[in-house]
Amino acid sequence: MADDGYRVGVMGATGAVGTTILRLLHERGFPASEVVGYASERSAGKELEWGGGTLTVQALNDETIQGCDVVLSSPGGAVSAEWSPRFVEAGATVVDNTSYWRMHDDVPLVVAGVNDEAAEDHRGIVANPNCTTMTALMALAPIHRAVGLERLIVSSYQAVSGTGQKAIEELRAQAKAILAGEEMPAPAVYPRQIAFNVLPQVESFKDGDDYTTEERKVMAETRKILGFGEEVGISATCARVPVFVGHSESINLQTREDLSPEECRALLAEAVGVQVVDNPSGAEYPLAIDAAGQDDVLVGRIRRDPSHERTLNIWVAGDNLRKGAATNAVQVAELLAERGWLLSQR
C-alpha cells in the first residue's frame, strides 16, 4: 500500500458489473491511490470514466498485473480461474464475482454484513456469492440469527442484466420489434424469447439434473454462507423475466421458533442494508424498479403461510448489479482493508 492509498485492480472492467464497481469505488470513497482496469485484448486501450477523469483499460499479462493490493474481479469464470491465482502470486488479494471460486473449500464466500468474519481466513481469494443468493440472504440472515431457519423455498424472478450487456440488448431489440409490429430478431442470448415472456430457466441444465445450475448455486451457497447442514431443507426455482435491472424473489420460510409477521417486520427494520416496504393495501411493496440504483435490499409482503406452522412468506427485491454483485465486492474490499486482512498488510 502506498501512503496515499491502495492500488486497486478491476478485472472485467468493461462489463456491466465492472463498470458499476468503478463507479462505486469512487462513490464510496475507497482509499485508492490508483485504479487499474483490466479486460480482454480487444478492449485494451479503451477509455473508461473514473473519478471525474478517465482510465485506460489494460490487457492481462504478467507485467500489467504487478503491484496491486486488491483486485475486484468480474471477468467470467474461465478468466478468473486463470488470472486470480496469478494476481495472488503477485501479492494481491482478489475479491471475485464469478461462480468459479465460490464452492472451493479453501475460499471464503462472504456477504458483507452477514458473515464478515469468514473473510479473515482467506488465502488470497474471497468469493462473492451469486446475486440471487445475496439478495435473499440480506433478509434471511437476520431472521436466522434471531429464531433459526428450518426450511426455505425460494422462487426468483431475475433481470436480464444478470446475464450481461448482450442480454439487455436482446430484450430491448425484441421489445422494440414487437411494439413496432416488425419481425422479431431470433433469440441469441436466451434459448427462447425474453420480451413479454417469463423463462423458467436461468443458466443451464446438466445431464441428469432437473435443477438448473443457477438453482443449484442458490441452494449450495446458502448452505455455505449460513453454515447449514442437510437438516435445513432448501429448494429453489429461478426464472428470467423481462426486467433490465433488479431481481425479485418470493421466499417461503419455516423457522425453528415462532416469528409473527409483526415481529419479522420489526426485526428486518433494524437490519443493516435492508428496507421494509410493506403496505400492500397502499400498493407499497418491493419493486425491481425501486430497488434498481440502490444498495439496500427491499423486503415486504410479510405474511403468515396458513398451510404450515411457524412459516412466513416474504417478497424481496434487490439491484443485482449493486448489492447483488458490485457493492458487495467493494464492501468486502473495504472490510479486508479496514481489518488489515489484505495480503499486502500481512
N, C-alpha and C positions, 0 to 999 in steps of 0.2 A: 504493500500500500504506500502510495506517495503521501507526502504531508498534507496535500490538498484533497485527498480522497482516493477512491478505488478505481482501478482500470477495469471497466465493465465491458464484456463482450455480449453481443446479442446474435445468436446463431439462428438463421432463418429470418433475418431482419426485414425482408421484403414481403413476407406473408402477412395474413390478417392478424395473427397473434403477435408476430414480431413487431409490426408497426404499432400495435397497441402497447406492447412492452416499452418501446422507445418513448411513446407519449407519456406513459405512467412514470417512468424513471424521472422525467422532468417534472411532471405534475406533483409527484410525491416528494420531490427534493432529495432523491437518493444521492448520497455523498460520492459522486463520481468525478474523478479528475479527468477522465477521458472515457468516451463510449465508442466502441468499435462495432460496426455492423458487418456480419458475415452472411454470405449467401452463395449460390451456385456460381460457376464460372460465367454463365450467361448474364448474371446480374452484377458482376464485378464492375465497379466504376459508376454505378448508378448513384445518384444523389438522393438522400433521404433527409426529411426535416428532423432537426434535433435541437431542442432548447433555444428556439429562436434563430437558429442557423441551420447548417446542413452538415451531414457527414457522408463520406464516400464509402460505399459498400466494398468490402474486400472478399476475395475468394479464400477458401480454406486451404492453407498449406502449412508446412512445418515452420515457415518463417513468420507468417502473419499471426499465428496463434500464440506466440510467445508474449509473456508479460501480463496476462490478465489475472486479476484477483478473483473475479466471479464471472461466470458466463450463464446467461439466461438462454436456454436452448429450446427452439421450436421449429426444427428443420425437417421433420419426418423421421420415423423410426430407424430406417437404414442409415441415414446420415449420422444420427445421434449415436447409433451403435458403434460406428467407426470413430467419430471425432470427439465424443465426450471423454472417453478414456485418454485420448491424446491431449486434450486440454488439461486433464488431471495430471498427467505426466509432466506437463509444462508448468504445474503449480497452481492451476485454477480450481475453484470449486464450481461445479456445474449444477444449476437448478434446471431440471429437464422436464419439458412439457409433453414429450412424446410418450407413446404407450410402451416403448421398448423396455425401460428400466423398472417400471412400477412394481412388478411382482418378483423381482430379484430379491432373494432373502437378505442380501447384504446392502440393500439400498432402501433408506427410509422413504416412506410415502407420506407426505405431510400436507395437511390443510392448516394454514396459518390460523391460529386461534382455537384449533381443535386438538391437535396433538403435537404442539411445538417441541416438546422435549425429545421426540423421536429424531429430530434433525441433528442432535448433538453427536449421534453415533455414526455419522456418515463417513465413508472412505473416499470422498471426493465428489460423489454424485448424490443429489437429493431429488427424488421424483415428485412431480406434480400430478395429482390424480386426474382422472377423466372428468370433463366438465360436468357431466350428468351426476356423477358421484359427488363431486364437490358441492353442487347446488343442494343436493339432498342432505348432505351431512351438516351443512350450516344450521339446518333446522333440527336434524335428528340428534346430533351430538349433545346439545343441552338437555334434551329430553332423556337421552340415555344416561347422562350423568346424574340426573335427578331421580328417575324412577326405574331405569333399566328397560331395555328393549328385548322382546321375546320373538317377534316375527315382523317382517316387513314385506309389503307388496308394493313395488314401485312401477308406475306407468309414466313414461316420459314422452313429451311432445317437443321435438328438438328442431331448432332453427338450422337453416341450410349453411349458415356461416361456420358451423361446426365442421363442415367438410372442406371449407376453404373458399377462396375468391371465385374459382370457376363455378362452384355450385350457386353462389349468389348470382353470377351472370346467367346461369342456366335458368334459374327461377324467373329472373327479370325478362329474359328473352321469350320464354314460354308464355308468361302472363301478357306481355305486350302483344304477341301474335294472336293469342286467343281474344283479347279485348278488341283488337283491330279487325277481327274476322279473317285473319290470314292463316296460312298453313303453319302449324306449329313445328319448330325445329325438333328433330328427333332427340330423345334423351341421350346424354353422353356421360354425365357425371353419375346420375342415378339410373337404376335399371328400368324405371317407369317414370311417367310424367309426374312432376312435383307440383306444378302450378295448379291451384284449386283442387288439390288432392291431399291425401294422407297416405304415407307409405309405412306399413308395419314392418319395416326393415331398416335398421341403422347398422351400417357396416355389412359384414358378410356372414354366411353360414358355412361352418366347417363340416366336412363329411361326417355323417352320423350324429350331428348335434342339431336339435330343433331350436336352440337358442342362438342368437347372433353373437358375434364377437363383442359387440357393444354391451349386450345384456350380461354376458359373462364378466366383462370388466366391472360393471356396476356391482355385481354380487361379490366378486373376489376382492375388489378394492375396499368395499365397505367393511368386509371382514378384517382385512389387514389393518386399516386405519383405526377401527374401534376395538380391535382385538377379539372379534367374535370367533367362537368355535362353531361346530355343527349344531350346538344346542339352540342357536338362533336361526330361525328359518328366514331365507331371503329369496324372493322371486322378482324378476324384472321383465317388463315388456317395453321396448323402446321403439318409438315411431318418429318419422321425419315429417314435418309439417311445413307449409309454405309461408314461413316467417323468416325474415332476414336475420334478426339478432334476438336472442332470448330463449332459453329453454324453460319449459313449464313441466311440472311433474305432479301427478296425483299419487299420494302416498297413504297407504293403509298400514297403520302401525299398532301392534299389540304390546302393551307394557307389562312389566313384572308387577308393579304396584299401580293401583288405580290413579288415573290422572283425568280430571274433568276438563272439558273444553275451556272453562274459565281459568283454571289453573294453568293449562297449557298456554293460553294467550299471555297470561302474566309472566310465565317463565320465559317465553320467547321474546317478550317485550324488553327483558333485561339482557338478552344475549347480544354480544358484540357482533356486528356485521349482519344483523337480522332486523327487518322491519315487519311488524304485524300490520297487515292491511285486511281487516276482517269486518266489513259491514255490508254483507251481501244484499240486504234489502235496499240499500242505497247504491247498489252497483259498484261497491268498493271492495275489490279483491285483487289479488296479484295478477298483473297482466305482463306479458312479454314486452310490450312496447313501453311500459313504465319501468321495468327492470333494466331495459337497454340503456347503457350510458352511465350506470351507477354500480358501485361495488357491493352494496348491501343486497342480500337475498330477501325477497318478499314472501311472506307466509300468510295465508288466510284460509277461508272456508274450513275453519277448525270446527269439527263436529263429531258427535258420537257415531260409531258404527252400530246400528241397532241389532246387527246379526251376531255380534260376538262380544263377550265380556272384555273389559279393560282395553278396548280398541277404539282408536280415533282415525278419522280421515282428515288429511290436510292437503292444501294446494300450495305449491311452491313455484316461484319464478325467479330466474337469475340471468344476468348477462353472461353468456357462455364465453365471450372473448375477454371479459374483465375478470370478475371473481372466479369464473369457471376456468380461467387459464392465466392471462397476463397478470392480473392483480395479485393472484396468489403467488405466482413466481416472484414478483417484486417483493411481496411481503415476506416470503421465505428468505430472499436475499437480505432484506433488512434485518430479519431475525438472526441470520448467521453472522452478519457484520456486527450487530449490537452486542451479541453474546460472545464474540471472539471465537466463533466456530469455523471461520474460513480456514482453508489450508494455509493461506499466506499469513494467518495470525498465530498459527501453532508453533 
